[in-house]
Amino acid sequence: MLVGVTGGTGFIGRYIINQLAAQGHRFRAWHRDGSDLGGFDTDDIEWIEGEVNDPAATKALVTGADAVVHCGVAWPK
């Protein structure tokens, strides 16, 4: 199953990805410039540059995904 994850580089997102990876799932997740993309138990993550409230990044994240886990936060700019 392909799972889209918002907030994949955060504490909860990492935990969710690692738990679901142990069950054999694949992932697509957002990252922001400078995000730490290490510390995952899988290499099967398609990284998309984007964040909450970015329509193009949202479409890229969810298109073709079998499920979406939302644990992202919109930080004020």
C-alpha positions as CSV (number, residue, x, y, z in Angstrom):
1,M,0.0,0.0,0.0
2,L,1.2,3.5,-0.8
3,V,0.7,5.8,2.2
4,G,1.0,9.6,1.9
5,V,2.3,11.2,5.1
6,T,2.1,14.9,6.0
7,G,4.6,15.7,8.7
8,G,6.8,12.7,7.9
9,T,10.0,14.3,9.1
10,G,8.5,15.2,12.5
11,F,8.5,13.0,15.7
12,I,5.1,11.4,15.1
13,G,5.5,11.1,11.3
14,R,8.8,9.2,11.7
15,Y,7.2,6.9,14.2
16,I,4.2,6.2,11.9
17,I,6.4,5.6,8.9
18,N,8.7,3.2,10.8
19,Q,5.8,1.3,12.2
20,L,4.0,1.0,8.8
21,A,7.3,0.2,7.0
22,A,7.6,-2.9,9.3
23,Q,4.3,-4.0,7.7
24,G,5.7,-3.6,4.2
25,H,4.1,-0.3,3.1
26,R,5.6,2.3,0.8
27,F,5.5,6.0,1.4
28,R,5.3,9.4,-0.2
29,A,6.0,12.3,2.2
30,W,6.5,16.0,2.3
31,H,9.7,17.7,3.4
32,R,10.7,21.3,3.7
33,D,14.1,22.7,2.7
34,G,16.6,21.7,5.4
35,S,14.5,18.8,6.8
36,D,16.3,15.8,8.3
37,L,15.5,12.9,6.0
38,G,17.5,10.4,8.0
39,G,16.5,8.0,10.8
40,F,13.9,5.9,8.9
41,D,13.7,2.1,8.8
42,T,13.0,2.1,5.1
43,D,14.4,3.6,1.9
44,D,11.0,3.3,0.2
45,I,10.0,6.9,0.7
46,E,9.3,9.2,-2.2
47,W,10.1,12.7,-0.9
48,I,8.1,15.7,-2.2
49,E,9.1,19.2,-1.4
50,G,6.1,20.8,0.1
51,E,4.0,21.6,3.2
52,V,0.5,22.2,4.5
53,N,-1.5,24.8,2.5
54,D,0.5,24.2,-0.7
55,P,-2.1,23.0,-3.2
56,A,0.4,21.6,-5.8
57,A,2.3,19.7,-3.1
58,T,-0.9,18.4,-1.7
59,K,-2.0,17.1,-5.1
60,A,1.4,15.4,-5.6
61,L,1.2,13.8,-2.2
62,V,-2.3,12.3,-2.5
63,T,-2.5,11.4,-6.2
64,G,-2.3,7.6,-6.4
65,A,-2.0,7.1,-2.6
66,D,-4.1,4.3,-1.1
67,A,-4.2,6.1,2.3
68,V,-3.1,9.4,3.8
69,V,-1.9,10.0,7.3
70,H,-2.0,13.7,8.4
71,C,0.4,14.7,11.1
72,G,1.7,17.9,9.6
73,V,1.5,21.3,11.1
74,A,1.2,24.7,9.3
75,W,3.8,27.0,10.9
76,P,3.1,30.7,10.7
77,K,5.6,32.5,8.4
